[in-house]
Structures are given as C-alpha cells and as structure tokens.
Amino acid sequence: IGFFEIGTHGEVHAHLPMHTIEEQREEIRRPVTVLHEHYAHEATLFRPPYGEYNEATIAVVKALGLRFIQWTIESGDPDPTLSTEQILNRVSKRAKPGSIIVFHANGKGKQTRQVIERLTIEVLPHKGLKPMTVSELLGILRITKQSLGRVLGQLVRRGFIVQRPGPRDDRRRVVRHDLGDDERAEEHEQVTPATEHDQREDHAPPDHP
C-alpha cells in the first residue's frame, strides 16, 4: 500500500497519563528500539493510545525525537454493526485536505479492507483528495508554511500588513481557526496531517491545546 507508514503506538496500548514519566518513557521507547534493532526501521511518528496524554507524554516524545500525531476523523471501523456504506458515508462527509483518518490494521475492523479500497478508488478522487502518509503530509505543510511566511514577509515590507504588538510583548500575534468538534487536534506542534492506519481502539481524543 503506497500510503501505509509504520509509526509507533506504545508497547501495550497503555493509558499513558496513569503512568509516571519513567514508565511512559519505557512504554514509548521499547517499540522504537525493536523497530530499529530487528527491522532497521527508524520510527519518527508516535500516536498515544486512546488519544490520551499529559505533559509528561509530550516531554518524552520530544526527548525521543518523535513527532506527536493525533487524528481528525475516526472511521468507526471496529464497530461490527457498521456496514461498509455507513463507514464510507461517515468518512466522506468529514474528509478534507489535511485529514487523518483512523483505521485499524489489527484485525478489529471487519469492513476495513473494503472501505479503504473504495475510499482510495472512489471517494477521495471524487473529492479531489489523494491519500498519503503522515510524513508526506507534514512535508507538504512545512513547505506551505515556509511559502506563506515568505509571502507575509513581502506584504509586511511593502506596507500591506501592519504588525501590531501583542498584549504581553512585541511578538507577532498569530491567529488560527480552531478545529470543529469532530475534527480533533492532531500533532502537538499544531500541524494537521493525512490518512494513516492506526492500531488503537475507538476512543475520541481530548481537545488539543
């Protein structure tokens, strides 16, 4: 599958906030080490089980050099009562540029294969979207952010935009649109990624700061 990427999800799918920072470090570090030593794969992405995390989790992920990734759309594929059509309709209504769609590659998704096949062949092309890995999307967003910065810089220099100091200091104030209720926060650095398979259970993530 061209848009399948191997990240990390912890060793035993633990509720990380219930553990100390040392326990969290071992839980997150061990699968990274296994992938490196046994499969020569350098993991760069981490998604917390159940979408649960605290400040200790963020610190550990950063110290290990991983990117903290969340999602924007839950497919609901672990639910055995949902048909292929129901899952497709659910995803199709929410999918937009930059979405991460959670599917399960651990056997819990009865309709997952059929849904992904139709999603990539029918639904996404019809909406003008292309499936890709999270890393590919982050690369696009990085380039887009850099390009936007250059454009804004030119507008400022030409006097089209006036920089105003913030209430506390003289740093430029940046305003972003908050995500909707069904589009939860993604990566800790506030970057919104793409489609990726996941091995977590169907739990909604907390609102991202």
Steps between C-alpha positions, in 0.01 A plus 500: 500500500661822386365713783572258787759618752629328812500719809487416870209466736661384822573144604184383678243768405519655846304790646809718510380775739455233767875429496808683624728675253754216534235238426376702204855529367546121502154441352573734209870420457487119484314463165725768350801290602345177366428657162855630481685189618292228333359670190749783430208743507541844653162592649423872495130516588315427823129494570387453862258213568141621537628849416588542868808692609629753751799733525727207589398322177580805293839537668591134444395503135704815439805359682486185286495709183153388392219700343181508709205412275126492563208462257207696360255227390406172667370250247322291761623182329530294824120518537361170360155655458623753242483401133752596235260762366443653843873533566560645153224757547637596839851552366393667177302770678798601712797445268680813383859602422722418796272242663636199687257208485533232767467140383606183677762267352476258793207287386235691695357669192266254329431735207835678499648352183189559290464852636860597426484357148187698416624805686819521296344403166165679518445740789826693532556555124141623470573758770828596334705344783802271491598252776852537636705426808516732798865574430419596141226733618722659765756567227237674287378705794855602586558626146161675501579667833836619374344635181230679698765652724684639199179647356405661831851639532473663159160649585637642826800653327276660238271644764193290421505343850575690819644296786344584833652399836318244708355579843808364682794564270601611154480160333280464195161362590389196301133412470383154395157351446404247768402152394138390518368249752540213256847608393724461800852620537776324318864547550622679814668771295157582354558351157208317341593172327359241239364143479675236711415154633491475877499222759311674782149436624210723407520777759467871438806714575500798734486850364849611408640811659 
